[in-house]
Amino acid sequence: MEGKPPDYELADRLALTSPAQVRALGNPLRNTILGLLHERAATVTELSTAVDRPKSTVAHHVKVLTEAGLVQVVRTRRVRAIEEAFYGRTARLFFVSLEGSDDGAEQPLDFNDFEVAARESGPAYAEGKLWGFIRHARIDEQQKEEFWRRMAALVEEFDALPRSGDVVHGFAIGVYPIPDYPQLPRSTD
């Protein structure tokens, strides 16, 4: 489908507010399933064929994603005597926000987008096909927040691109503090 993917209704954004939701994203196969569902709704059989994994394995991961609220049944069809479910994402963009956790306490996360990106980008790096930048800048909190808002808009733009071509491309972005980065002494001018 050209235009706005995917082929079913879903929210634009969903805040992940529990460690269980974030852990659900921590598995590479589940991330791949979510990526495929960004294009269109699919059955477990279609997903299993796409990822070349047993149907039972894919069904397990779809169940984890469903229980975490990241995937839902968006339609069904009858095939012979069986009702076949088509799964879709619950949102175009998932973002981590533990502010809404039950006890209000800060929760440790065991998921890091950059670990996933590093794993996925290894073959592209080896083939000389990895495009990337890393920069460092001394900026204050307000500048960081404004910059991050602009980057979040860029991520949304990337997510909304019409799906085409034969190759899936990854896009990783982040801003992080580096407390022990070397600093020049204060200027005396």
Secondary structure, DSSP 8 states (H G I E B T S, - for coil): --SSS-SS--EEEEEE-SHHHHHHHTSHHHHHHHHHHTT--B-HHHHHHHHT--HHHHHHHHHHHHHTTSEEEEEEEEETTEEEEEEEESEEEEEE-GGG-TT---------HHHHHHHHHHHHHHTT------------HHHHHHHHHHHHHHHHHHHHS---SS------------TT---------
